[in-house]
Amino acid sequence: MNDSATILGPPERLHPLSLLSSVAASAKGMWSMFAAGGYFAVKGYWLLLVLMFVAFTALSLGAAVLRWRNFTFQVGTREIRIDSGILSRTHRSIPFDRIQDVTIEQNPLWRLFDMARVRFETGGGSGGPQAGDDGALAAIPLPRAAEIRDLVRASRGLVPAAAAPEEAAVQEEAPVFAMDLRRVLLAGVFNFSLAVLGGLVGLSQTLGDAMGFDPFEDEFWEGLFAPGTPIGDFIRDNAAMTALGGALVLVLIGLGTGVLRTLLRDYGFRLTHAPTGLRRRRGLLTITDVVLPAKRTQAAVIATGPVRERFGWSELKLQSLAKEDGGKGDHVVAPLAQPEEVDTILLAIGWPLPHVPQWRRVSFAYVSAFTLLLMPLLAVSLVAIAFAPLQGGIAAAVLVAAIATRFLAWRRYAYAVDDSRLLVRSGWWRRRTRILPVRNIQSVDYMQIFVDRWFGTAGLAIGVAGGGLTGHGIRALPSETARQLRHRLLSRFA
């Protein structure tokens, strides 16, 4: 007899609002159809356009309704069961003891109707983009979502969120870390991005031919700036001002994109204590509420740059076995923080920061080997100057700048190690300080390419459980030093 069947509650369905999410997801993969629709509109094939729109709407809604009717879930005292699928049925049981936490998300539409998306984060999963995310309920009433969250936590011996109002009040008054609107906007300035230009390029490639013009084609600008046109004459008469204006527009686009993305993601950023670690709540349109278990944290990365470091700002990320929505294992717990705030967060997860051992620099071969590899390209660019001065000069300048940046990075590149942790400081423009507890190190690979052998150096690639953050390791160590450090880091397995 299946004992679990006797403890499951009645089948429940998602709210009908989940149909909108399903239709929107279908529309994301229909860009080619939208391009065809634009072509039909330009050519005047209105009947075909209407028929295509009606067919798409009918098929999308029909498929969404079928998926909704065939999706049910049952909540028991020890597990949750999710049944889904139309032709191929899937019956998925998630025991509560596998669920690390329950994440509740609300976008503007769901907040309007007091609904929420519930995601179950587990330590398992079958890999792929949703590894560790064994189930999600797209839209259920918020009170029901809170009931399921509290039931899961109670089954794991944790205090439900609603069971300790006094403690919750204290947490609201004294968060581990929080960001007001001013700091969120400042973080957006540091997150300068030209991603919107990439989106415009993609849109032009999709719809440019159908609409009859493409601003990313030479012919478009040649016609617009041709001699005799008002714009063309103005640019020739004011070349310096035009170049300055174009650069200013790019800067404004980058700043605007960075601020908007950061505002949408990190508005109301609040980090508080949770029974198992830290609870992070953030978002302007879509609010996410997630718990980051301290015991599942594998590594930490403090990220900054020349400008941010000059003003004492940095970002703190944690690499964890717990996954973000989308399968990412790196969690930003402080988008813009001062050093003392970073220390406070690390202390909150039980990572005390004693005096840092003496930093040890890596070999200058970090610069020499890199320069040697670029020498053939640098020689070609110098020869090219005689035939194409502008292109050759730009190529040579880029290569020289890369070597100079490598030298500046070497001046910061160092590591420190004691009995409990390894710290690695690297980068110049993208400055990183990685904190790796020795107990969490899974593997240490000794690496040596042909250039390393010439300089008598080697590198170590350090493996830590959990996805997301990458690049743990040390380059350009003297060969014997690399072997000794590898043995020391792996000695705990002996």
C-alpha positions, 0 to 999 in steps of 0.5 A: 500500500502507498502510504504517501497517498493517504496523507496527500490533500485534495488536488488543487489547480493554479489560478486562471491568471497563470494562463497569461504567463503561459501565453506570454511564454509562447509569444517569446519564441515567436519572433520569426512570426512577428517579423513575418507579420511586419512584412505582411503589414508593409506589403498590405497583406492584411487578410493574411496578417489577421488570419495569422494573428487569429490562428496564433491566438487560438493555438496559444490559448488552446494549449494554455488551457489544456496545460492549465487543466492538466496541471494539479498539485497536492500538498500532504504532511510530508511531501508535495505532488505535482501532476502535469502534461497533456500527452505525456503525463508527469507525476512528480513527488517532492518530499519536504526533507529535500526542499531547502526553502520555498521562494515566493515571487510577486509581479505587479499583476499578481500583487494586484490580485493577491497572487504569488509564484511559489518555487521549491528549491532542493539540493537535487535536480537533474541538471540543466537550467533548472537543476535544483529547482524541482517544482514551481507553482506559477500562480496561487493565492498568496495566503496559500503560498504562505501556508505551504512555505510555513508547512515545509519549514515546520516539517524541517524544524524551522520556525514559520515566518508567521509564528514569530511576529515579535522576531519579524518586527525586530528583523524589520528594524535591524536588517543585516543589510539594506539599500535605500533608493539613493544607494540603489540609483548609485549602484545603477550608475556603477552598473553602466551598460550598453545592453539596450544597443544590443537589443536594438541591433537584434530588433533591427536584424529581425524587423529591418528587412520587413520594414524596409530600413535598417539603421545598422546598415551603411546604406541607411546612414550614407543616404541620411548624411549625404552631401547636400543634406542638412544633417550631412552639412551640419556634421561636416561643419561641426565634426568635433561637436558631433563626435562629442555629442555621439559619445555623450549619447552613448554615456547617457544610454549606458547610465540609463540602462544600468540605472533602470536594470538595477532599479527594477532588480534591487529596489527595496533590497533588504537582507535579514536573518532567517532560521537557516541563514539570510533572507533576501527581499528585493524588486520593484515590479517583481518582488522576490523573497528567498532564503540563502542557507548559511550551511550551503554557502561554498564561497564568497566573492567581493567585486569592485573596480578602480572607481568603486574602490576609490569611494569604498564601494564593492559588491558581495556575492555568495556561491551556494548550493541553493539555486536562483530562479534559472539555475544560477548558484551565485547570489548577490547579497550586497549590490553596493556596500562598504567594507564594514557592511561586507564584514557584517554579512559574512559574520552573519553566515558564520564566516569570521574574518580574522587578520588576513595572512600575509599576501603573496604575489604571483610570478611576473611571468603572469605578464611576461607569458601574456606579452610573449603570446601577443608579440606576433599580433603586435608585430603584424599590427606594426607592419600594418601601419605602413599600409593602413595607418588607422587600422594598424594603429588602433590594433597596436594601441589595443594590444599595448593597452591589454599588456598595460592592463595585465601589468596593473592586474599583476600588481594586485594579483596575490593570494593568502592561505591559512588553516581554514581558508584561501583568499585570492585577490585578482584583476585591475578593472574587474577587481575580485577578492575570492574567499574559499573555505578550505573545507569546501574545496572539492578539487585542485587541478595543477595546470601548465601550458607550454608558455608556463614551462618556459617560465617555470610556472604553473596554475591551480584550478580550484573546484567548489560545489555549486554553480554560478561563480567561476574562475576560482584558481591562481595563475603564474605560481612557481611550479614547486610552490603550486605543487606544495599549495595543492598538497596543502589544500587537498591534505584534508582528504588524506 
